[in-house]
Amino acid sequence: MSTGIWVVIVIVALILGFVGGFFAARRYMEDYLKKNPPINEQMLRTMMIQMGQKPSEKKLHQMMASMRSNMSKK
């Protein structure tokens, strides 16, 4: 094979590698964030107390449900 064909093959392989790597990393991060959400109920409770609110269990559950529904829409 000629050198030109090898150059084309290498460039195509690099492009496919970058595209495949991007989508694999994106999927991994989405799955990771679903399994390990950045905010849990304890963190939310602490934030509400710091803001001067008294968090009730009902309010916490509503806020967590709202956050989960917003994450699933994206």
C-alpha positions, 0 to 999 in steps of 0.5 A: 500500500502507498503512504497516502492510503496509510495516512488516510487510514490513520486520520480516519482511525483518530477521528473515529477514536475521538468520536467514540471516546467522547460518546463513551465518556458522556454515557459513563458520566450520565450513568455515574450521576444517576447512580451517585446524584450530586445532592442527597437529602442530608445535603439539602437539609443542611442547605435549608437550615443554613438558609434559615428554613426549618426543613420538613420531611414533606418539603425535602421529599418534594424538592428531591422529587423535583430535582430527580424529575428535572434530571430525567428530562435532560 
